């Protein structure tokens, strides 16, 4: 085994080579004693040197390779040679299996005690060492140590246990925290895998010959297929028990929620069941309570839009709407607004279905239609509770819309969401729901429409030339010529998708007097014309295009969030 050893202690060596001073070493050692972390981490925290500088120095001194594994393909079978629990704890990963030897990536190759722990696990193979950034190792762990095989193995075991779907032992399914229970282990692995890849939803869909398990990652579904179709009823039953639903009812849709702990994360699960052709389909929305709320800055809102939004939030009354389709981050933005408004001098009441995040000092009410606790009923009571700010989870019907608008007119700041595609059509949607145009014009202050676009992976992004159809789209939208666009090539860091994470794109429409007058006249065409011609109004597509030229997102994502354009329009826009 390769056992690289430093000639002297790391700190002394860095001083000797003139990379840091004696005084800087002393300061880092004091911080190390206080924090208990390694010296290298303390030096990086104090910004005496960068992570890359430290790792390159170590690689040079130990005579080993310094590797960038972000764009390196790593065989999952090779990675499995070192079990996940040890890999994560020791910050080491098998990068290559060379037969008699392995190439081991480490974030701290100078720590011989780590090597002593790893050597027995990889015997009889010879260990060759490479230095790798810790952040890249963690990304690789999340991509390589997936639970797919584990889920398939447990599913096969479960299929053997439940040969007859009608003979399911309910008493076994109902045992709390029974970790040896096969169905519990299967669901635990499923949730662990979802948390690991940052999935927002899990779909369990029984088909005729297969059971589909799909996870929505960065807005896109990823599919795994299990052949064990017989386990679906047991999985659904267990989930129903966890969500306190009626296990005897399989003909009607049901909605519930439960909370679980996965890998140190507290996950709130919103569950929906629906009868389908081959059983019951289950969709679970995962809300990570441990992650905390995003601030408005963290949503990706640009500075100028952020300043305007904060000015609107200072209004003593009026209605502010956040609009967009399902999964566009509306609730996240609203919670960001609420956390800024949450001060001892303001009483805030929220009416939600369901309550997604628990906030201190805020009175949060969850509607319950089964007992007649509807949005409109709760709103009526809320107005008698002396609130300063009201948050209504969603404008669903005429009564809720009118109650919210009247609340905005009677001295309250009302925040709510609406399922529409853009800011301009949101006012029309309120009128279409039955709200009086004069009421909308008087109460509405601003509409924030938003979408989530996928970020181009920063590790593998490269410039490219738009194809003919994209060029035509750009000409149709009168985009400047010679713009630079980027796309991800696919690498280890982004699980070869070319994208990693998402960012919000927004359009803010503030209602001024001409817009309000057009609404009062119920002149929707004039309203739309004034809105689009306004100097301070920018569409979602325009903001997304800015992000694309900056290399934040791709042109594909811009086209996806922009308003619909017929192919005939595109062909008509082509030069003849």
N, C-alpha and C positions, 0 to 999 in steps of 0.2 A: 504493500500500500504506500502510495505517495504521502509522505508526512512533511509538509512544508513547515519550516520553523523560522521565526524572525531572529536576527542576530542579537537584538536587544528588545526591551519592552517597546510597544508601539509608540507611546508618548515620547520617550527618549529618542527613538529613531526619527520621528517627525521633526523634533527640535534639531537633531544632528544634521538632517538634510536641509534645514532652513525653511521648512514648509510652515511651521508655526513657531512662535517665540516661547521662551521659558515662562513668561507671565501668562500667556494664553493657556499653556499646559496646566499651570497651577490653578487657573480659574476653572478649566474643564474638569480637573480632578476633584475640586470642591463640589461642583455640580454633580459629578458622578457619585460622590459619597452621599449627597442629599437624595438623589433620585434613584440610586441603585441600578441605573442603566449602564451600558458599556461605554467605554471612553470614546469610541468612534461616534456613537450617537450623540454624546454630549458636545463633541467638537462640531458636529454638523448643526445641532440646535443653536449653538452660539455663533454660527456662521463664520467660523475660523477657516473652514474649508468645505467644499461641496461633497456630496456622496460620491460623485464620479471621480473627483480628485483622490479621495481616500481609497476607493476601490482600485483605481489604476495604480496608485502607489503600492498598495498591498500586493497586487498582481505582479508588479515589477520586482518587489523585494522577495517574494516567495517563488518567483520564477514560474508562475502559472498563468493561464489565459484569462483575460477579462472579456466576457461575452455579453453581447446585447441579444437577449433571447426573445425580444418582442416580436421580431419577424422570423424567428427560427421555428421550423416545424419540429415538434417533439412527439415522439411516438407514445401514445397513452399506455401501451403495454410496458414500455421501458419505465415510465413514471411509476407504474404500479409495483415495481420491484421494491420500492420504499413505501411502506404503508402511510396513508394520509396523516394519521395522528402524529407519527414521528416526523414526517416531512414538514408539517406546519409548526410543530414545537421547536424543531432544530433549524428551521429555515434552510432546508436543503432539498434538492430535487434531482432525480436521475434524468439527465438530458439525453444520453445515448447508451444503448446496450451494445457493446462491442464484442460480445461473446465471452471471452475470458476476463474482460475488464468493463468498467462503466465510467462514463463521464459524469461527475457529480457537480452540480451548480450549488455554490454556497454564498451566503451574504457575508459571512465572517470566517474565511478560511484559516485565519490565524488561531482560532479557538480549537486546540487539540482535543479538549474534552468532548466536543461535539463529534469529532472524527472517531474517537474511541467508542462512542455510543452507536454510531452508524455502521462501523466495520462489521460487527457480528451479524447485523441485519442483512448485509449484502454478501456475506461469505458464500462461496470461495472466490468471488470476483475481486479483481484488483481495482482499487479506487483511484481514478485520476481526477484532479480537482480543477474547477474553473470558478472564477469570481463573477457573481451576478448581482445586479441591483435587487434589493429586498422587495421593492414595489412590483418589479417584474415577476419575482418568485410568487408573490401572493396572487397576482393575476393568473399565473400559470396553474397554481393550486386550484383556483376556482373553475378553470376551464378543463383541467385534466382529471381531477378527482370527482367526476360526476357520479351520481348514484344510479345510473342507468342499469348497469349489470346487477347491482344489488336489488333494485326494484324488480327486475325480471326474475331473479332467483327466488325472492320472497313471494312474488306472484305465483310462480310455479308451485311452491310449497303450499300456498293458500288454496290453489286449485285442487290439490290432492286432498286437502282437509274438507273442502266443500264440494264434493263430487255432485251432491244433490242440492241445488240452490234452495229447494223448498224445506230442507232439513237444517236450516241455520240455527245454531244454538244462541239464542238471544242473551242468555245469562252470561255467556263468555264475552259477547260483544259489549256488554254493559259494564264489565269490570273496569273500574277506574284505575288509571296509571299502571296497567299490567303490561310491563315492558316485554315480557316473554310472549305475549299474545301476538300471533302472526300478523293479524290485521292491523294491530297497533304499530308493529315494526314497519309494515308496508307504508302506512300513512305518514309515519315519522320520517322515513327515507324520502318520501315524496315531497314533504314540506321542507326538509333540509336541502334537497336538490333545488327547489324553487327559490329559497332564500339565498343560496349560493350563487345562482345566476341572476339574481335581482329581478325575479319574475313578479309581475303585478297581479297576475291571475293564473289560476289552475282550472283547466277544463277536463272533466271526466266524461267521455262520450262512448257509451256502448254501441257497437255496430253488430251486424249479423255474425261475422266471423272473427272480429278483432275488438279489442278495447283500446280506444284512443285516449292518451293522456297528453294534453297540450298545455304549454306554458307560454304566456305572453311576456316576452322580453323586449324592452324598448319599443313597445307598441306592435311587435310582430310575433305571431304564434309560431312556436317550435313544437314539432310533433314527435311523440314516442308511441310505438305500437306494441301492445301486449296481446299474445294469442290466447291468454287465459280469460276468455269471456265470462266464464262462470263465477269469477270473483267479484264482478261488478255489483250484484245485489248486496253482498256482505260489506263492501266498501261504502256504498250509499247508506246502508242501515247504520253503520258505525258513525258516519258523519252526521246523520240525522239525530242520533242519540246525543252527540257532542253539541249540536245546535239546538237541542230541546224541541225537535219537530215531531210530528205525528208519524211514527214508523209504520202504522197500519194503512196510511193514506198514500197510495201510489198513483192515483188517477188525476190528482190536482197538483198544480205548482205550489211550492212552499218557499218561504224565505226565513232565514234565521242567522244567528251569528254566534261565534265562540272565540275564546282566546287561548292561544297556545304559546309555549316557550320553545324556541328553536335556536340552538347554538348561541345562547345568550341574548337572543332577540325576543322581545315580546310582540307577538303577531296577532293583530285583530283580524279575524276571518269573517267576511260577509258571504253567506252561502245562499245560493238559489238552486232549487231543484225543479225539473220540468219533465213530465212524462213524454217519452219519444217512442219510436217504433219498436226498439229492442230493449226497453227498460226505462231508466230514468237518467237524464243528463244532469250533471252537477257542475256549476260554475262557482268558484271561490275567488273573491277579491281579497288580496293580502295587503294589510296596512301595518307597516312596521312602526309600532309605538315607540320603540327604542331609538329610532333614527331622529326623532324630534321634528318640529315644524320647520319648514323652510321660511326664511325671511323673504321680503319682497326682492331684495338684491339677488338672492340665490335662485329665484325663478328664472333669471335671465333677462329681466326687464331693463331696457336701456336707460341711461341716466336722465335724459330729457323726459321720457315717458314716466319715469319714476317720480320726478319732481311734480309733474302735472297731476299724477295719481294722488300724491300726498296732499296737494292743495285741495283736491276734491274731497278727500277724506276729512278735511278740517271743516267741511260744511256742517252747520248745525242740524240741517234737515234735508230731505230729498232722497231719491232712490238711485242707487248705483247697481247696475247689472253686470255680472260676469257671464259671458256666453261662450258656447262651443259645444261640439258633440261629446258623447260619452268618452271618458278617458282622456280629456284634453287638459286636465289639471285645474279645472275651475275651483273645486273645493280647496285645493292646496293654496291657490292665490287668495281666496277669501280668508282662510285661516291665517295667512301671512298678514293680511290687512287687519284682522281682529287682534292678532298678537301685538301690533303697533298701537292699536286703539285701546288696548286693555290696560287702563290706568285706574287708580283708586277713585278718581273723580267722575268716572263714567259707569253707568249701569248698562251692561250688555246682556241681552237675552238671545239665544239662538233656538230655532225650531228646525229640527233636522230629521231625516229618514235615511239611514240611521245616523246617530252621533258618531263621527269618524275618529276625531281626536279629542281627548279630554283636556280642557283648559281650566286652570284655576281662576277664581274670581268671576267667571262667566257662568250664567245660569243657562244650562243646556237642556233642552226638552226634546225627547224623542217621540215622534208621532206614533200612534197605534190605532190604525183604522178598525181593528177588530172590536175595540171598545168605544168607537166613535171619536177618538182623539185625532182629528184630522188637522191639516195645516190651518185651515180657516178658523176652526174652533180655538186652537191654541193661540193663534194670532189675536183673536178677540180678547182673550184673557191677558195676553202679554201687554196689550196696550193699557190695561188697568194696573200693571205692575210697575209703573213709573220708569220705563226704560229710557235711556238716551240713544242707544243704538240697538237695532233689531237685525238679526240675520235669519233669513228664511232660506232653508236648504234649496228649494226649487219652486218656481212659479209653475204650478201644474194645471190650474183651472181658473175660470173667471173669478170665482169668489176669493181665492187666495190672492190673485193679481190685484183685484180691487181693494181688498183689505190692506195689502202692502202699500199700494199707491196712496190710499187715504191716510195710512200711518205716516207716510213721507210728507204729506201735506199738513199734518197736525203736529209738526215740530220734532219728528224723529228722523234719524239717519237710518235708512233701510238698505241692507245689502242682500242681494239674492242672485240666483243663477237661472239661466234659461237655456234650453237646448235649441240653439239656432246656429247657422253656419257663419254669420258675420254680424258686425255691429249694426249696420244699416237696417237689415231685415228684422232685427230684434224688436224694434218699436212696432213694426207692422205685425209681428207675431202677437204682441200684447193686445193690439187692437183686434186682431183676428180671434183672440181668446174671449173677446167680449168687453174688454176695458174701454171706457169712453175715451175718444181721442183727446178731448180737453183735459181729462184727468192725467193721461200719459204725458201730455205737453207740460202741464203744471208741476208734476211731481218728479219726472225723470231728470237727473243731473248728468249722468254719463253712462256709457256702455263700453265695457272692455271685452273685446272678443279675443280668443286665444286658441292656439294649437300647440302641440308638441311636435317638434321635428327631431330626427335622430342626428346626433353629432357624428361627424366623420372621425374615425379613429386617428388620433394624432401620431400614432406610431407608424402607420402604413399609408398615410394619405399621400397622394401624388396628383399633379396637375393632369388635366385631360381636355381634349377638344370636344365640345358638344356635338352630338350626331345631327343629322338633317332635321329630324322632327323637333329636337330641342332648339335648334337654331331658328326654326319657323316659329316656335312658341315664344322665343325671346324677341323676335321681330314683331310678333303680334302684340306683345306687351310693351313695345317701344323701349326695350332695354338698350343701354349704350353698347356700341360695338366694342370688340376686343376685350371683353371681360375675361378674367381668369377664373376657372372653376376647378374644384378638387373632388376626388373620390377616394375611398379606402380600397386598398388592394387585397385586404384580408390578412390577418396575422394572428399570432398567439394571444396577444392582448385583447383583441375583439372577438375571439373565437371564430375567426375567419369570415366574419360578416361584413367587415369594412366600416362598421358603426359601433360606437360605444357611448352609452348614455343618451340623454335627450335634453333639449333646451326649449324654452317657450318662445313663440313668436306672437306678437300682440298687435291689435289695432284699437285705438282709443277714440271714441266719438263723444265729444262734449257738446251737450245741447245748448246752443246759443239762441238768441231771439228769432232770427229768420227760420231756424229749424223748428222751434216751438210753434211759430205762427203757421208754418206749413202743416204741422200735425193738427193744430186746432181746426184748420180748414179741411182736414182729412185728405190733403193732397199728397199722396204717397210718392208720386213721380217727382214732384217739386222737392220734397224732402230728400229723396235719394240724390237728385241732381246737386242740391246745395251741399250735402254731406261730402260727396265725392270731389267737389270743386273747392272745398275748404282747404286753406293753406296748411293747417296744422293736423290734417287727417291723412294718415298713411295706411294703406291696406296691408293685410297679412302677407300677401304675396310680395309686396315691395320690401317689407322688413326681412322676410325669408331670403329674398334675392341678395340683400346686403350681407346676410350671414353666409350665403353660398360663396360670394366673391371674397369674403374674409377667410374662407377655408373652414368655417365652423360646421356647415352642413353641405349637402350635395344638391345639385340642380334637380335630381329626381325628387327629393323631399320638397323643394320649392314648388314644383309642378303639382305635387300631391296636395299641398295646403292652399294653393291658389284657387280662385273661383273657376268653376267648370267652363271649359271651352269646347265647343263642338268641333269635331274633326273637319266638318265642312267649312267652319270659320277659319280654321288653320290653313286649309288648302286655298281658301279665298284670299288669305293674307300673303300667300307666297308670290314673289315677283314673277311676272310672265316674261 
